[in-house]
C-alpha cells in the first residue's frame, strides 16, 4: 500500500538523468510564456517556492529543481559538490527540456549557482537574478538571526503578514549528501573578480536587514548595467519575508527587458 501524501514534499514530479545523477524537477505554466528558473537557497528543496508560485505562474513558465544532494535529487561523489557543477547540472537540465534560454533566479546560496551559470553558460540566459547574494568565501552569519528578528518586528508593526515556514521545505533523502551540497562555499574561492564579465541583463536585490547587503551592492556595481534593489523590512532569505516584493521585482524587471 502506498504511503498517503501528507506534504508537498511527498509528491515526486519528474526525474532527468543529468551528469550521472537523477535530478528532480517540475516545469509548470504556459509554455509560450518566458521560462523562469528558480534556484533554491541553502538547506531547502523545490517545495519552498510554493509561497511565490501562484503569482509567478501568471507571468512565467516556471522550473523548480532540487540541487544534487538535496530534496529528491541524486548525488555524486564529494568532489562534485561545488557551484560550477551545480551550474552545469542546471545547464544539462535546461538542454534536456529543450529550453533555449531562461531567466535564472537564485536566492542566497542559490544565487551563487546562478552566478556560475551566468559565467559558464551565458548563451542560455535571457536574464539573471541574484537575491541576498555574497560570492566571497564563508560569510560571517553572526548577526543573521538578530537582523532577521528586526525585519520581522518591522513587518509586524507595518501590519504585513509573513508566510508560515514549513518543515518539509528542508526535507532531503540523504543527510550526508545534503550537508555536502550546502557546504560548497567552504571549497570555493572568491568569484567577485569575474563579475564584470557577465553579459546577461542582471537584477541584484537584497534585504535592508541582510548581512549580505554590502556584498550584494558591490556585485551589482561590478556587473555592467546591473539593476540593484534594496528590499525594506527584509532579512536573509527574502522570499520568506516579502514574497510579494520578490514577485514584483522579478516581474517588473522582466517586463522592462521585454520593452527594450
Secondary structure as GFF3:
##gff-version 3
##sequence-region A 1 260
A	DSSP	three_ten_helix	8	10	.	.	.	ID=ss1
A	DSSP	beta_strand	14	18	.	.	.	ID=ss2
A	DSSP	beta_strand	21	28	.	.	.	ID=ss3
A	DSSP	beta_strand	34	39	.	.	.	ID=ss4
A	DSSP	three_ten_helix	46	49	.	.	.	ID=ss5
A	DSSP	alpha_helix	50	57	.	.	.	ID=ss6
A	DSSP	beta_strand	60	65	.	.	.	ID=ss7
A	DSSP	three_ten_helix	78	80	.	.	.	ID=ss8
A	DSSP	alpha_helix	83	96	.	.	.	ID=ss9
A	DSSP	beta_strand	102	107	.	.	.	ID=ss10
A	DSSP	alpha_helix	109	120	.	.	.	ID=ss11
A	DSSP	three_ten_helix	122	124	.	.	.	ID=ss12
A	DSSP	beta_strand	125	131	.	.	.	ID=ss13
A	DSSP	alpha_helix	144	157	.	.	.	ID=ss14
A	DSSP	three_ten_helix	167	170	.	.	.	ID=ss15
A	DSSP	alpha_helix	175	181	.	.	.	ID=ss16
A	DSSP	three_ten_helix	184	187	.	.	.	ID=ss17
A	DSSP	three_ten_helix	192	197	.	.	.	ID=ss18
A	DSSP	beta_strand	202	207	.	.	.	ID=ss19
A	DSSP	alpha_helix	213	222	.	.	.	ID=ss20
A	DSSP	beta_strand	227	231	.	.	.	ID=ss21
A	DSSP	three_ten_helix	238	240	.	.	.	ID=ss22
A	DSSP	alpha_helix	243	259	.	.	.	ID=ss23
###
